[in-house]
Structures are given as C-alpha cells and as structure tokens.
C-alpha cells in the first residue's frame, strides 16, 4: 500500500512497467492507496469479487480501481 501511494507502483509493477495513477496522471497518495487496498481485502475475501468488472469494461478497471478513482497504466521509460 505504501509504495503505490508514494511512487504509484510496487516492485512487481515496476518490473512489469505499470503504475497506478489518478485521472490527472499523478501518484494516488496514501488515502487512495489505502482505499484501493481496503476494497481488495474486503471483496477479495468474497471469491475475488473485486475483479468482476474487468472483463466487462473497456477500461479494464476492477471495483477497487473504480472505488479509489485510479487507473493502472503502462509506465513511460525513465519515470
């Protein structure tokens, strides 16, 4: 949660060149990162329900991304 809020990515996201950002392209901050993690924990306990919108949405955002109003995007090299 801290790395996503601070830098917009965890080590795994860094390796895969993806980031979590707000609508303006900024890192989400600790509040949004906590909200996103809370939704994953809450709905993840119910058979991974946080992922159900992904196949049905053009922007491929899960419920945790929708609730925190963030996007997961490809990183630009050097940022």
N, C-alpha and C positions, 0 to 999 in steps of 0.2 A: 504494500500500500504506500509506504513512504517513497520508494523510487518512482512510482507512477505519478504521485503528487508533486514531487520535486523536479524530476527530469522528464517525465512523460513516458518512461519506459523502464522495464526491469531488465536484468541481464539477458533473459531469454528473448525479450522483444528487441533488444539491441542487436543480438546475434541474427535475428530474422529481419532486421531493418524495418521494424514497425514501431509506431509511437501512439500514445493516447493523447488527444488534443481536444480543446474546446472548439466551438464553432468559429472562433477568430484565429485558430491555429496556435494558441498558447498552451502551455502545460496546464493541466486541470487544477492543480493546487490540492492541498491536503483534504479539504472538505469534500470535493467531488470525488477524489480517490477513495475516501472513506465510504461515501455513499455508494459508489460502484462496488466496492468490496463487500459492503453490507448486503446489497441486493444479491450478489453472487452467493454469499454464505446462506442467506435466508432461502432463496429459491433453489440453490444447489442441493440443499437437503431434501428437496421435493423432486428428486429424479431429474436434476439438471434442467429445470423449467426455465432458467434464465436464458437458455439458448433457443427456445422455441420460435421466436420471431425471425431468426436469422435466415432460414430458407425461404421465407415468405416476403421479405423486404428487399427492395432494390439496393438499399444502402448497407445491407447485411449487418445491422446493429441488433445486439441482444437486448433483453429487458434491462440489464444492468447499465448498458451504454445509454439507452433511452432515458432511464431514470436520472442518471447523472449528467445528461446532456453533453456527452463526449463522443468522439469518433476514434476509431483505430485506423491509422493511415500508414502508408509506406513512408519511411524516412528518406529525406534527401541526404545524400552523402555529404559528410562534413558538418552536420548539425548535431 
